[in-house]
């Protein structure tokens, strides 16, 4: 089922966004032209628990949506990060000031595989302790918000977490820890 790439033309290149036009051929010989692909860097995010089992969220303004929303800590995997694990450790420290006793991988997902080339890596971080001040990028304004597990389940069930990649990590993480059962979701619908 895999297509063969005939040619690619870059239409726009920048640090955070690259667009290209591909010309492809399917196994049956059909030419697909144009096929537009958006190249983004890979991302990381984490369901992060403090030592006293509060969930660490961040609140920030998202201009494309025009809203201030709750999200999981995370961000872009930098070229200097040796791995997604190193990237999430850095992002957690920068955005929240917390370091963790244990961080483990939960999921690897494709944000939109029909048009985007990147991946998002979700992690579970436990035993968080505030050890540093935030170290934000110049354009970041992030508020750290601690939420208990009951509040978190309600936010999920009421569809109040808007970032789809973060919802995926939340669900994988809460199912992994046993803090959410499918019956919790089914009983609220």
Protein Blocks (a to p, Z undefined) as FASTA:
>chain_A
ZZcdfbdcdfbdcfkbccdddddddfkopacddddddddddddddddddfkopacddddd
dfknopacdddedddddfklmbfklmmmmmmmmmnopacfbdcdfbdcdfblmlpcbdcd
ddddehiacfbdcdddfkbccddddddfklmmmmmmnopafblklmmmmmmmmmmnopac
fklmmmmZZ
